[in-house]
């Protein structure tokens, strides 16, 4: 079985953004993902769920190329940028990096000099995330929720066509969590394909969205509506 990660700038099949074929990922004697296969279509919104240690974060890291498959293939067909928010933020205390500098690293260019339109977009996202006052502050002086908002902006600043989010609301307060999910819904309506790891079934929206339930293997992949029917309304955490 071949092992590869492929990214193309234009889709060979315009409806296919992600193709995972017999993917397995192992760490020494532990198999995090075991022979999983699925596809994600253009403009899909997929909630990725499962218990702790089920391989959800491993899946997203493999899709980005940060981890290599033990076997199987991952193919991405994305006509544009990919935005990624990992579960663990890359903050080290006492490293003098500001909010602005963190966001700038999300812009795909070798220097930290950005165009006026890019700065305008950054300021717009700072407003939407309600943290414009933090722009010149050291990232490690912010609260956990504020830091998460900064890294969300970093993932969004390139206006990605594919967005991979690993528990993006875990450090957010409930009121802002709802605000963020509304922002995400707008991005989805504008055509962004989204994979969203979450443990909270209360965040699930039915309208045309899907659920991918994994626990090393795929246990369910289908509509949110059908999943909620199977699980008696879906008012539980996973």
N, C-alpha and C positions, 0 to 999 in steps of 0.2 A: 504493500500500500504506500502510495507516495505521500510525502509530507511537504506542505508548502503554504506560503501566505502570499496571495496575489492581490494587487490593487490596480485597477485600470481606471483611466480618466473618463472613459465613456462606457456605457453599459452595452454588453453584447446582447442582453435581453433587457429592454428598458424597464421591465417590471421587477427585475431582480437586483437588489442592492447587496445582500449578504447571502452567500451559499456556504453552508457548513456540511461537510461530507465525511461521515464516519470519524469524527474528531475524538481523539483521546489525548489527555494531558496528565502526566504522572510526575510526582515528586518522590524520587527514590522508590520506596515500596508502596506509596500512597497514590491511588488513582483519583484525581480530582474530577476528571470528566472521562466517561467511559462510552466510546462509540456513539456519539450523538450526531444526528443529521437534521438539518432544518434549513429553510430559506426565509428571508425577510424581503418583502416586496417594497418597491419605491412608495414612500409616503406612509408606510406602516407605522403604528405606534404600538410597541410591544413591551408590556410589563414582564420583567424577568424575576421570578419568585422561587422560593425554596427555603429550607431550613438553613441555619448557620452551617458553614462548611460544606455546602452542597455543590460548590463549583461555580457560583454565579460570577463572582469577581474574577475568577480564573478565566471564565468565558470572555468577559469584556477585555481583559488584558491580552488574551490571545487574539482577539479581533483587531486590536491595535498594533499587534506585532511585538509587544513587550514580552510576551511569553511565546515559546515555540511549541507547536504540537509535538507530542510523542509519536502520533500517527494520525493519518487523515489529512484533510485539506480545509483551508479557509480561503474563500475568494470574496473580495470586496469589489463592487462595481459602482464607484462613486464619482459622479461628475461634479467635483468640488471638494471642499475641505471636510475633514472629520474633526468633530469636537469630542473631547474625552474628559470626564471628571472621575478620578479614581476615588476609592473609598477612603484611603488614607491620604491626607494632604501633606505636601512636601515642605513643611515648615521646620526650620531649625532655629532655636532661640539664639539671640545674640548675633545673628547674621543680618547686617544692615541692608535689607532689601525692602523697598517700599511697595505699597499697593500698586502704584503706577507701574513699577518695574515688573511685578508679577504679571500684571495684565499684558504688558508689552511682550512678554515671552510667549504669549499665545498667538502673536502675529507672526506669520510664516516668513521671516526675513532674518538675515544674519545680524543686522544692527538693531539698536533700540530707538532709532529715529523713525517716526511714523508720519504718514501724510495727514494733512488737515482733516480730510474726511474720515480717516481712521480715528483720530482724536475725538472728533464729533460723535462717532459711533460709541467710543468708549464712555464719553460723558453721558450719552443717552442711557447706556446700560447702568452706569453708576446711579443715575436718577431712578431708573426702574427698580434697582436693587436697594434703593434708599440708603446708600453709603457714599454719596459724593464727597462728604466731608472728610473721608478717610484717605483721599487720593495720595497725599504725600506722607502718610503715616507708615512707620515700620509695620510690616505684616504681622510680626509676632506680638504686637501690642493690642491687636484686635481680639474681640471675643471669638469663640469657636464659630458662632453663627455668622458673624461678619466675615471671618476668614473663608467660610464656605461660600458666601456670596461672591467674594473676590474671585475664587477659583471657578465659580460658575460663569462669571463674566469672561474669564480667561478661555473657558471652553467655547463660549459663544461669540467671541470678538471677531472671528473670521467668517461669521455667518455660515456655519457648516451645513452641508446637505445631509450628513449623517451625524447624529448626536448619541454618544454612549455615556450614560449617567449611572454611577454606582452610589445608590442611596443619597441622592442630591439634597434631600430635605432633612437628613438625620439630625443636623445641628440647628435647624431653623425653628423659631417659635411657631405655634399653631397658626397665628394670624398671617404671618408672612409666608408660611408654607402654602396656604391657599392662594395667596397673591402670586407666588412663584408658579404654581401649577396652572394658573390662568395665563401667565406669560408663556409657559410651555405649550399650552393649548393653541395660542396664537401662532407660535412657530410651526406647530404641526399643521395648522390650517394653511400656512404659507408654503407647505410642501416639504418640510424637514422630516426625515425618517428618524425615529427615536427608539432606542432601547433603554429601558428605565428599570434599574434594580430597586425593589422596595420590599419591605416587610409588612407594610400597612395596607390592608385591603380597603380601608376607608378612602384611600387615594385613588382607587380604580374608577375610571370613567368608562361607561359602557359604549359610548358612541363610536362604533366601528373599530374599537381597539382590541388587541389580542393579549393573551397571557401565555408565557412560556414557563412552565414549572419544571425545574430541574433538581435532581438530587443524584448527582453523578451521571445519571441517565435522564432522558426526557420522560416525564410522567404525564404531561399534558401540554398541548399546543393548539390553541383555538381561541374562540371569541371570549371576551370578558363575560358577556351575558350568559353563555352556556356554562362557564366555570362557576359563576355565582349560583346558577340553578342547581348544579351538582353539589355545591357546598352550602346549600341552605341559606342563601342570601349573602354569603361572603363576609360576615362580620367577625372574622378572626384574623389573627396575625399568623404569618408563616415564617 
